[in-house]
Amino acid sequence: MQFFVLSLGLLLAACASGPPLSLAKSVDIQRYSGDWYIIAEIPYVGERGNVGSTVKYTPLPNGHVLDEYFAHQHDFAAPITHASFDDYVVDGTGNALWRVRLFWPIFVSYPILDVDAAYTTALVGYPDRSLGWIFSRSADMTDADYQAQLTKFAAQGYDPTAFRRVPQHPDQIGKAGFE
């Protein structure tokens, strides 16, 4: 049931459109691959209230990317939920625009807006700006670094107040600004 709700939420978001986003100039898929903590998000229904959320990207032999999402629902004591998706890179985008297959034949856009030079932070958006994610290789991000990431989103036309920090530690649950 959760997969259906997740897919429906992304499908509904996919029906909307907005002005074009500026993509990262180039994304090295090998360096982008691996584990990322979701520091903040404008969540879709399948993510709302989740804690300890992470994503993992694994290049596949066919050129696609295995996209895996992990999270606890509302509490770190809850079992980890998992969803897997098949992504592919859109040609001619410097590897910065991906398409995510929710289920055949439904695909949604995955625009990578920014990746720092060290591949320690990344920003992922959505064409109509209804969804967005701040990724980090570390579970912790300083408030100054978090604000800098929100400023980058604001420059892309996002409302920074729409983002909610995702608790990555139990003591963050219920704190102001966290989901």
SERO-4910 file (N, C-alpha, C, O; in steps of 0.05 Angstrom, whole numbers):
BEGIN
 pado doro    nc1    nc2    nc3   cac1   cac2   cac3    cc1    cc2    cc3    oc1    oc2    oc3
  Met    A     16    -24      0      0      0      0     17     25      0     12     45    -14
  Gln    A     39     25     16     56     49     17     68     55    -10     70     78    -18
  Phe    A     76     34    -25     87     38    -52     66     52    -70     73     70    -85
  Phe    A     41     43    -68     20     55    -84     16     85    -77     14    101    -95
  Val    A     16     91    -51     13    119    -43     37    135    -52     33    158    -62
  Leu    A     61    125    -49     85    138    -58     83    144    -88     89    166    -97
  Ser    A     76    124   -103     75    126   -132     53    146   -141     57    162   -159
  Leu    A     30    145   -128      9    163   -134     17    192   -128     11    210   -144
  Gly    A     30    197   -106     39    224    -99     58    235   -120     56    258   -128
  Leu    A     77    218   -128     97    227   -149     83    231   -176     90    250   -191
  Leu    A     64    214   -182     50    216   -208     34    242   -208     34    256   -229
  Leu    A     20    249   -187      5    274   -186     23    298   -188     17    317   -202
  Ala    A     46    297   -175     65    319   -177     76    321   -205     83    343   -214
  Ala    A     79    299   -219     89    298   -246     71    312   -266     80    320   -288
  Cys    A     46    314   -260     26    326   -278     29    356   -280     20    369   -299
  Ala    A     42    369   -260     45    398   -260     71    405   -274     89    389   -278
  Ser    A     73    430   -283     97    440   -295    103    468   -286     85    481   -276
  Gly    A    127    477   -290    135    504   -282    158    513   -300    166    499   -318
  Pro    A    168    537   -294    191    547   -310    215    528   -307    218    515   -286
  Pro    A    232    527   -327    255    508   -325    274    515   -302    279    538   -296
  Leu    A    284    494   -290    304    496   -269    331    496   -282    335    486   -305
  Ser    A    351    507   -269    379    506   -278    392    481   -267    394    478   -243
  Leu    A    401    463   -284    413    438   -276    442    443   -269    455    462   -278
  Ala    A    453    424   -253    482    424   -249    495    421   -276    485    408   -294
  Lys    A    519    433   -279    532    432   -305    540    404   -314    537    397   -337
  Ser    A    549    389   -295    558    362   -301    558    345   -275    565    355   -254
  Val    A    549    321   -278    548    303   -254    563    277   -262    557    264   -281
  Asp    A    583    271   -246    598    247   -249    583    225   -234    582    224   -210
  Ile    A    571    207   -249    553    187   -237    568    169   -217    557    162   -197
  Gln    A    593    162   -223    608    146   -204    612    160   -177    609    148   -156
  Arg    A    618    186   -178    622    201   -154    595    207   -140    594    209   -115
  Tyr    A    573    210   -155    547    215   -144    535    190   -131    519    191   -113
  Ser    A    544    167   -140    534    141   -130    541    138   -101    559    150    -90
  Gly    A    526    120    -89    530    114    -60    508    125    -43    486    131    -52
  Asp    A    514    127    -17    494    134      3    494    164      8    514    178      9
  Trp    A    469    175     10    464    203     17    444    204     39    424    189     39
  Tyr    A    448    221     59    428    228     79    410    249     68    419    268     55
  Ile    A    384    247     73    366    268     65    364    287     89    351    281    109
  Ile    A    377    310     85    378    330    107    352    346    109    343    352    131
  Ala    A    341    352     86    316    367     85    301    361     60    313    351     40
  Glu    A    275    367     60    259    360     36    233    376     36    223    385     57
  Ile    A    222    380     13    194    386      9    183    359      2    185    350    -21
  Pro    A    171    345     21    165    317     17    140    312      0    122    328     -1
  Tyr    A    140    289    -13    115    278    -24    102    261     -3    115    255     18
  Val    A     78    252     -8     63    238     13     77    214     24     74    208     48
  Gly    A     93    199      8    106    176     18    130    181     36    139    163     50
  Glu    A    139    206     37    162    213     55    153    228     80    168    229    100
  Arg    A    130    239     80    121    256    102    122    242    129    111    220    132
  Gly    A    136    254    148    139    243    174    160    222    178    165    212    200
  Asn    A    175    215    157    196    196    159    220    208    173    225    232    171
  Val    A    236    191    186    260    200    200    283    181    191    278    159    183
  Gly    A    308    191    194    331    175    186    331    168    157    341    147    149
  Ser    A    319    185    140    317    179    112    343    181     97    359    200    101
  Thr    A    348    162     80    372    161     63    364    151     35    343    139     31
  Val    A    382    157     16    379    146    -11    406    134    -18    427    142     -8
  Lys    A    405    115    -36    429    102    -46    427     98    -76    406     89    -86
  Tyr    A    447    106    -91    448    104   -120    470     85   -128    493     87   -119
  Thr    A    463     65   -145    482     45   -154    480     43   -184    459     35   -195
  Pro    A    502     49   -199    502     45   -228    498     16   -235    509     -2   -222
  Leu    A    483     11   -256    477    -16   -265    491    -21   -292    497     -2   -306
  Pro    A    497    -46   -298    511    -53   -323    496    -43   -349    509    -37   -369
  Asn    A    470    -40   -348    455    -31   -371    455      0   -374    441     10   -392
  Gly    A    470     14   -357    471     43   -359    451     57   -341    452     81   -338
  His    A    432     42   -330    412     54   -312    425     56   -284    447     48   -280
  Val    A    409     68   -266    418     71   -238    396     60   -220    373     67   -222
  Leu    A    405     42   -202    386     33   -181    384     54   -160    404     64   -149
  Asp    A    359     63   -154    353     85   -136    338     72   -113    315     63   -116
  Glu    A    350     73    -89    337     61    -66    333     82    -44    350     98    -39
  Tyr    A    309     81    -32    301     99    -10    297     82     15    284     61     14
  Phe    A    308     92     37    306     79     63    297     99     84    306    122     83
  Ala    A    279     91    102    270    110    123    256     94    145    247     72    141
  His    A    254    107    168    237     97    190    212    115    189    214    139    184
  Gln    A    189    103    195    164    119    195    160    130    223    154    116    242
  His    A    164    157    226    158    172    250    177    168    273    179    186    290
  Asp    A    190    146    275    206    140    299    229    121    292    226    103    276
  Phe    A    253    126    303    276    110    297    273     81    306    287     63    297
  Ala    A    254     76    324    249     48    333    232     33    313    231      8    314
  Ala    A    219     47    294    203     33    273    221     19    254    244     27    250
  Pro    A    211     -3    242    228    -17    222    234      2    198    220     20    192
  Ile    A    256     -4    185    264     11    161    246      3    138    242    -21    132
  Thr    A    235     23    125    220     18    100    239     22     77    259     36     79
  His    A    233     10     55    251     10     31    234     11      6    214     -3      3
  Ala    A    243     27    -13    231     28    -39    254     29    -60    274     42    -55
  Ser    A    251     15    -82    271     15   -103    259     25   -129    236     19   -136
  Phe    A    275     40   -145    266     51   -170    288     47   -191    312     44   -184
  Asp    A    280     47   -216    299     44   -238    301     72   -251    281     82   -262
  Asp    A    325     84   -250    329    110   -262    347    108   -287    363     89   -290
  Tyr    A    343    127   -305    362    130   -327    368    159   -331    352    176   -325
  Val    A    392    164   -343    401    191   -348    391    200   -375    392    185   -394
  Val    A    381    225   -376    372    236   -401    396    246   -417    412    262   -407
  Asp    A    399    236   -441    422    244   -458    423    274   -462    403    288   -463
  Gly    A    448    284   -463    453    313   -469    449    331   -445    447    355   -449
  Thr    A    447    320   -421    442    337   -397    466    338   -378    463    347   -356
  Gly    A    489    327   -387    512    327   -369    507    308   -345    519    312   -324
  Asn    A    489    289   -348    481    270   -327    466    284   -304    464    272   -282
  Ala    A    455    308   -309    442    322   -288    411    319   -288    398    329   -270
  Leu    A    401    307   -309    372    302   -310    367    272   -313    376    260   -332
  Trp    A    353    261   -294    347    233   -294    317    230   -296    301    248   -291
  Arg    A    309    206   -305    281    198   -305    279    174   -286    294    155   -288
  Val    A    259    175   -268    255    154   -249    230    138   -256    208    150   -259
  Arg    A    233    112   -260    210     96   -266    197     87   -240    208     71   -224
  Leu    A    173     98   -235    158     90   -211    147     62   -215    149     44   -198
  Phe    A    135     57   -238    125     32   -248    119     36   -277    112     58   -285
  Trp    A    122     15   -293    118     17   -321     89     25   -327     71     13   -316
  Pro    A     84     45   -343    101     62   -359    105     90   -347    111    109   -362
  Ile    A    103     93   -321    104    119   -309    132    127   -300    145    113   -285
  Phe    A    142    149   -311    168    161   -305    164    189   -295    146    203   -304
  Val    A    181    198   -276    181    226   -267    209    237   -270    228    222   -271
  Ser    A    211    263   -270    236    277   -273    251    278   -246    239    280   -225
  Tyr    A    278    277   -248    296    279   -225    318    297   -234    339    288   -243
  Pro    A    314    324   -231    335    343   -238    355    348   -216    347    356   -194
  Ile    A    380    343   -221    401    349   -201    409    378   -206    420    385   -227
  Leu    A    404    395   -187    408    423   -190    436    432   -182    447    451   -193
  Asp    A    448    418   -163    474    426   -154    488    402   -140    475    387   -125
  Val    A    514    400   -145    530    381   -130    556    396   -124    569    407   -143
  Asp    A    564    397    -99    589    411    -93    613    395   -105    611    372   -112
  Ala    A    636    409   -107    659    397   -120    669    372   -107    680    354   -121
  Ala    A    665    369    -81    674    345    -67    653    323    -66    658    302    -55
  Tyr    A    630    328    -78    608    309    -78    600    302    -49    595    279    -43
  Thr    A    598    322    -32    589    318     -5    561    329      0    548    322     20
  Thr    A    552    347    -17    524    357    -16    513    358    -44    527    361    -64
  Ala    A    487    354    -45    473    356    -71    445    366    -67    433    362    -46
  Leu    A    435    380    -87    407    390    -87    392    377   -110    402    378   -133
  Val    A    369    366   -104    352    354   -125    325    368   -124    314    373   -102
  Gly    A    315    375   -147    290    389   -148    268    374   -163    270    349   -167
  Tyr    A    248    389   -171    227    378   -187    217    401   -205    217    424   -196
  Pro    A    210    395   -231    205    417   -249    185    439   -240    189    462   -246
  Asp    A    165    431   -225    146    452   -216    152    463   -188    136    478   -177
  Arg    A    175    455   -177    184    464   -151    167    455   -127    168    467   -106
  Ser    A    150    435   -131    133    424   -110    148    405    -92    139    398    -70
  Leu    A    172    395   -101    188    376    -87    217    385    -88    225    398   -107
  Gly    A    232    379    -67    260    385    -67    274    370    -44    261    363    -24
  Trp    A    300    365    -48    315    350    -28    343    362    -25    356    369    -45
  Ile    A    352    363     -1    380    370      5    393    344     15    385    333     35
  Phe    A    414    335      0    428    311      7    456    318     18    468    338     11
  Ser    A    465    301     36    492    303     47    504    276     51    490    256     56
  Arg    A    530    274     49    543    248     55    545    244     85    551    222     94
  Ser    A    540    265    100    541    263    129    512    267    140    496    281    128
  Ala    A    506    254    162    480    257    175    476    285    188    454    292    194
  Asp    A    498    299    191    497    325    204    504    348    185    522    344    168
  Met    A    490    370    187    496    394    171    493    418    190    473    420    203
  Thr    A    513    436    190    511    460    206    488    477    197    479    475    174
  Asp    A    478    494    214    456    512    207    465    531    184    450    537    166
  Ala    A    490    540    185    501    558    164    501    543    137    493    555    117
  Asp    A    510    518    137    511    503    112    482    498    102    477    499     78
  Tyr    A    464    492    120    436    487    113    424    512    101    411    511     80
  Gln    A    429    535    113    419    561    102    431    566     75    417    577     57
  Ala    A    456    559     70    469    563     44    455    546     23    452    555      0
  Gln    A    447    522     30    433    505     11    406    516      5    397    516    -18
  Leu    A    392    526     25    366    538     20    368    563      2    350    568    -14
  Thr    A    390    578      5    394    601    -12    397    593    -41    387    606    -59
  Lys    A    410    570    -46    413    560    -73    385    553    -84    380    558   -107
  Phe    A    369    540    -68    341    534    -76    326    559    -82    311    561   -102
  Ala    A    328    579    -65    314    605    -69    322    617    -96    305    629   -109
  Ala    A    347    615   -103    356    626   -129    344    611   -152    343    622   -175
  Gln    A    333    587   -148    320    572   -168    290    576   -168    275    563   -183
  Gly    A    280    595   -151    252    601   -150    236    585   -129    211    585   -129
  Tyr    A    250    570   -112    237    554    -91    230    572    -67    243    593    -63
  Asp    A    210    565    -52    204    577    -27    219    562     -5    212    539      1
  Pro    A    240    574      6    256    560     27    240    552     51    248    533     65
  Thr    A    219    566     57    203    559     81    187    533     77    176    522     96
  Ala    A    186    523     52    171    498     47    188    473     55    177    452     58
  Phe    A    214    477     59    231    455     66    229    449     96    226    466    113
  Arg    A    231    422    102    231    413    129    256    396    133    261    378    116
  Arg    A    270    400    154    293    383    160    284    356    168    264    353    183
  Val    A    298    336    160    291    308    166    308    300    190    333    301    189
  Pro    A    296    292    212    312    283    235    330    259    227    320    239    216
  Gln    A    355    262    232    374    240    227    384    228    253    398    208    253
  His    A    376    240    275    382    230    302    357    232    319    341    251    316
  Pro    A    352    213    338    328    213    354    323    240    369    300    248    372
  Asp    A    344    253    378    340    278    393    330    301    376    323    322    387
  Gln    A    330    298    350    320    319    332    290    318    328    278    338    319
  Ile    A    278    296    334    249    293    330    234    313    347    239    315    371
  Gly    A    217    329    335    200    348    349    213    376    352    200    394    360
  Lys    A    239    378    345    252    404    347    241    423    325    233    414    303
  Ala    A    241    449    330    232    468    311    247    465    284    272    463    284
  Gly    A    232    466    262    244    464    236    246    436    225    250    432    201
  Phe    A    245    416    243    246    389    234    218    379    230    199    388    242
  Glu    A    215    360    212    189    350    205    177    334    228    155    324    226
***
